[in-house]
């Protein structure tokens, strides 16, 4: 096989992808934007609820047992099932998609936040009280900084799960990169399946990497030399 034949074969393989991006660049960028918007709103709502419930769990053992038990079981519910449960109540579109994705993101954030606040050593809190700190100062200066790394770990897990699951939101009219994938399924076009699937995978890996870097910086900022020596 000569060089011309190899180039022709490569062009034949790449031609559908070149054609797609040359004609659908704006649609592709819009799909990425929708995907980030869906994921971002869902994570924001889940973070607010997860932090509030997680802090409440730290102060009330009954709430802690009930909330962590319920949401630990909720983690085994498939994301597509959650989306379908939202359909009769909210119809199709962005609202049920955000609700379902927020519910999916809530368990790891809530559980990690609850564990973070309940695992702070009592001796540390006693030392803070002995220094004359009031409850608000202890929360802001001691509890919140010590709980932040574990919260970040839960948030990173939730972010990757939501970005991957947001693909299914297209099934109920939520938009995002899933539209490309479902279009490819409907038209039996392999290039659309690969473009959509690879895009979701790359976005998930990118977000996971960026959050891992942020998580490490949080550790270094809070715990300084101890983290550097360990790494």
HUBELMO-V525335 format. One record per residue. N is the residue number from 1. SS is DSSP state (helix for helix, strand for strand, loop for the rest). BURIAL is I if it has 24 or more other ideal C-beta (glycine too) atoms within 12 Angstrom, else O. Layout:
n=<N:N>
ss=<SS:SS>
burial=<BURIAL:BURIAL>
//
This chain:
n=<1:2:3:4:5:6:7:8:9:10:11:12:13:14:15:16:17:18:19:20:21:22:23:24:25:26:27:28:29:30:31:32:33:34:35:36:37:38:39:40:41:42:43:44:45:46:47:48:49:50:51:52:53:54:55:56:57:58:59:60:61:62:63:64:65:66:67:68:69:70:71:72:73:74:75:76:77:78:79:80:81:82:83:84:85:86:87:88:89:90:91:92:93:94:95:96:97:98:99:100:101:102:103:104:105:106:107:108:109:110:111:112:113:114:115:116:117:118:119:120:121:122:123:124:125:126:127:128:129:130:131:132:133:134:135:136:137:138:139:140:141:142:143:144:145:146:147:148:149:150:151:152:153:154:155:156:157:158:159:160:161:162:163:164:165:166:167:168:169:170:171:172:173:174:175:176:177:178:179:180:181:182:183:184:185:186:187:188:189:190:191:192:193:194:195:196:197:198:199:200:201:202:203:204:205:206:207:208:209:210:211:212:213:214:215:216:217:218:219:220:221:222:223:224:225:226:227:228:229:230:231>
ss=<loop:loop:helix:helix:helix:helix:helix:helix:helix:helix:helix:helix:helix:helix:helix:helix:helix:helix:helix:helix:helix:helix:helix:helix:helix:helix:helix:helix:helix:helix:helix:helix:helix:helix:helix:helix:helix:helix:helix:helix:helix:helix:helix:helix:helix:helix:helix:helix:helix:helix:helix:helix:helix:helix:helix:helix:helix:helix:helix:loop:helix:helix:helix:helix:helix:helix:helix:helix:helix:helix:helix:helix:helix:helix:loop:loop:loop:loop:helix:helix:helix:helix:helix:helix:helix:helix:helix:helix:helix:helix:loop:loop:loop:helix:helix:helix:helix:helix:helix:helix:helix:helix:helix:helix:helix:helix:helix:helix:helix:helix:helix:helix:helix:helix:helix:helix:helix:helix:loop:loop:loop:helix:helix:helix:helix:helix:helix:helix:helix:helix:loop:loop:loop:loop:helix:helix:helix:helix:helix:helix:helix:helix:helix:helix:helix:helix:helix:helix:helix:helix:helix:helix:helix:helix:helix:helix:helix:helix:helix:helix:helix:helix:helix:helix:helix:helix:helix:helix:helix:helix:helix:helix:loop:loop:loop:loop:loop:helix:helix:helix:helix:helix:helix:helix:helix:helix:helix:loop:loop:helix:helix:helix:helix:helix:helix:helix:helix:helix:helix:helix:helix:helix:helix:helix:helix:helix:helix:helix:helix:helix:helix:helix:helix:helix:helix:helix:helix:helix:helix:helix:helix:helix:helix:loop:helix:helix:helix:helix:helix:helix:loop>
burial=<O:O:O:O:O:O:O:O:O:O:O:O:O:O:O:O:I:O:O:I:O:O:O:O:O:O:O:I:O:O:I:I:O:I:I:I:I:I:I:I:I:I:I:I:I:I:I:O:I:I:I:O:I:I:I:O:I:I:O:O:O:O:O:I:O:O:I:I:O:O:I:O:O:I:I:O:O:O:I:I:O:I:I:O:O:I:O:O:O:O:O:O:O:I:I:I:I:I:I:I:I:I:I:I:I:I:I:I:I:I:I:I:I:I:I:I:I:I:O:I:O:O:O:O:I:O:O:I:O:O:O:O:O:O:O:O:O:I:O:O:O:I:I:I:I:I:I:I:I:I:I:I:I:I:I:I:I:I:I:I:I:I:I:I:I:I:I:I:I:I:I:I:I:I:I:I:I:I:I:I:I:I:I:I:O:O:O:O:O:O:I:I:I:O:I:I:O:O:I:I:O:O:I:I:O:O:I:I:O:O:I:O:O:O:I:O:O:I:I:O:O:O:O:O:O:O:O:O:O:O:O>
//
